[in-house]
Amino acid sequence: MGKLVRDRIPEIIRSSGREPVTRILDDHEYAAALHAKLDEEAAELRAAVGAEVLEEAADVLEVLQAIAAQHGHTLQDVVNAASKKAHDRGGFRDRIWLA
């Protein structure tokens, strides 16, 4: 079973002397693979400590950008929507737990 990888991974594999087996996903497969990748990266972010947090957060952001792009949105669109939501409903800085 395979997984969605970053665009340059096959090139990196080739440079190590191996030959990757790849294929291009159709739209439906790509959408499912992006959501699976988001789950994978979120799990890695949850497990990260110290300096690893930044790298894992960057991976989550990359997947979010790809999901947004698949739906015709840019990262700036996502940032704008998040800002509007934070303005209207607040963020998570106050650590409020609703019981």
Secondary structure as the mmCIF struct_conf table of DSSP 4:
data_model
#
loop_
_struct_conf.conf_type_id
_struct_conf.id
_struct_conf.beg_label_comp_id
_struct_conf.beg_label_asym_id
_struct_conf.beg_label_seq_id
_struct_conf.end_label_comp_id
_struct_conf.end_label_asym_id
_struct_conf.end_label_seq_id
TURN_TY1_P TURN_TY1_P1 ASP A 7 ARG A 8
HELX_RH_AL_P HELX_RH_AL_P1 ILE A 9 SER A 15
TURN_TY1_P TURN_TY1_P2 SER A 16 GLY A 17
HELX_RH_AL_P HELX_RH_AL_P2 ASP A 27 ALA A 47
TURN_TY1_P TURN_TY1_P3 GLY A 50 ALA A 51
HELX_RH_AL_P HELX_RH_AL_P3 GLU A 52 GLN A 70
TURN_TY1_P TURN_TY1_P4 HIS A 71 GLY A 72
HELX_RH_AL_P HELX_RH_AL_P4 LEU A 75 ARG A 89
BEND BEND1 PHE A 92 PHE A 92
TURN_TY1_P TURN_TY1_P5 ARG A 93 ASP A 94
#
